[in-house]
Amino acid sequence: MRSPRERPAGARLARLLTEVFAPGVLVTTLPLVAAARVSRSPAQFLLWGGTALLCCAIIPVGVIVHGVRRGRLTDRHVGDHRQRARPLSIGLASVAVGLLPLAAAVGWSRVRLRDHTGPQVLAGAALGAPLAAATFLALT
């Protein structure tokens, strides 16, 4: 096996891109960038960024790291497709739990501003969640 210095430039670039744009890196940085963009105060940033980071990155990535350390997963990229069901299920559940407070806050704001009624918000959530899930599943 070649040492890292002996690898061709294309292989080094491929490794760099794989590591920089790995899901674990993206789910850690993107929620923080989004929270920084919309937050009006450091407290808001900590609340939204921290919640997003916990639910979208720390828990899902932690499940994968734990699985690798226990020998249940072959590697942090979960290269063996047969091993993906459990980490993906836990990750999706974690993200869903993180989104619930946001969805509730948006629903409340729609009713409070009289843009929608309570039943309209509930109907939108009841129709929107399965539609979003179906779209996600169809695209993956």
C-alpha positions in Angstrom: 0.0 0.0 0.0 1.3 3.5 -0.9 1.9 6.1 1.8 -0.2 9.2 1.6 2.7 11.1 0.0 3.0 8.5 -2.8 -0.6 8.7 -3.8 -1.4 10.4 -7.1 -2.8 13.9 -6.9 -6.2 12.7 -8.1 -6.4 10.2 -5.3 -5.5 12.9 -2.7 -8.1 15.3 -4.1 -10.7 12.5 -4.1 -9.9 11.8 -0.4 -10.0 15.5 0.5 -13.5 15.9 -1.1 -14.8 12.7 0.5 -13.7 13.9 3.9 -14.8 17.6 3.6 -18.2 16.8 2.2 -18.9 13.7 4.3 -22.4 13.6 5.8 -21.0 13.9 9.3 -19.2 17.2 8.4 -22.2 18.6 6.6 -24.8 17.8 9.2 -22.5 19.5 11.8 -21.7 22.7 9.9 -24.9 23.4 7.9 -27.3 23.7 10.9 -24.8 26.1 12.6 -24.5 28.2 9.4 -28.3 28.4 9.1 -28.7 29.3 12.8 -26.0 32.0 12.6 -27.8 33.4 9.5 -31.2 33.7 11.1 -30.4 34.4 14.7 -30.8 37.9 16.1 -28.9 37.3 19.3 -26.2 34.9 20.7 -28.9 33.4 22.9 -31.1 32.6 19.8 -28.1 31.2 18.0 -27.3 28.9 21.0 -30.9 27.8 21.2 -31.5 27.0 17.6 -27.9 26.0 16.7 -27.6 23.9 19.7 -30.9 22.1 19.2 -30.1 21.5 15.5 -26.6 20.4 16.3 -27.7 17.9 18.9 -30.6 16.4 16.9 -29.0 16.5 13.4 -25.4 15.8 14.1 -24.4 14.8 17.6 -26.9 12.0 18.1 -26.8 10.5 14.6 -23.0 10.7 14.3 -22.7 9.4 17.8 -24.8 6.4 16.9 -22.4 5.7 14.0 -19.2 6.2 16.1 -20.6 4.0 18.8 -21.5 1.3 16.2 -18.0 1.4 14.8 -16.4 1.2 18.2 -18.6 -1.8 19.2 -17.9 -3.6 15.9 -21.5 -3.4 14.7 -20.6 -1.1 11.8 -17.6 -1.6 9.5 -16.7 2.1 9.2 -17.9 5.6 9.8 -19.2 5.9 6.2 -21.3 2.7 6.8 -20.0 1.3 3.6 -21.9 -2.0 4.1 -25.4 -1.2 3.0 -26.8 -4.0 5.1 -25.7 -2.1 8.2 -27.4 1.2 7.3 -31.0 0.6 8.5 -30.4 1.1 12.3 -28.2 4.2 12.1 -30.5 5.8 9.5 -33.6 5.0 11.5 -32.2 6.5 14.7 -30.8 9.5 12.8 -34.2 10.2 11.2 -36.0 9.8 14.5 -33.5 12.3 16.1 -34.0 14.8 13.4 -37.8 14.4 13.6 -37.7 15.1 17.4 -35.6 18.1 16.7 -38.0 19.4 14.1 -41.1 19.1 16.4 -40.4 22.2 18.4 -39.7 24.2 15.2 -42.9 22.9 13.6 -44.9 23.7 16.7 -43.4 27.2 16.8 -44.2 27.9 13.2 -47.7 26.6 13.6 -48.3 28.7 16.6 -46.9 31.8 14.8 -49.3 31.2 11.8 -52.3 31.1 14.2 -51.1 34.0 16.3 -50.7 36.2 13.3 -54.1 35.0 12.0 -52.5 33.8 8.8 -54.2 30.4 9.4 -56.6 28.8 11.8 -55.7 26.0 14.2 -57.4 23.3 12.1 -55.6 24.6 9.0 -52.3 24.3 10.7 -53.1 20.8 11.9 -54.3 19.8 8.5 -51.1 21.2 6.9 -48.9 19.2 9.4 -51.0 16.0 8.9 -50.6 16.3 5.1 -47.2 17.8 4.9 -45.3 15.4 7.1 -46.2 12.2 5.1 -45.8 14.0 1.8 -42.3 15.2 2.8 -41.4 11.7 4.0 -42.7 10.1 0.8 -40.7 12.7 -1.3 -37.6 11.9 0.7 -38.0 8.2 0.3 -38.7 8.6 -3.4 -35.5 10.6 -3.9 -33.2 8.3 -2.0 
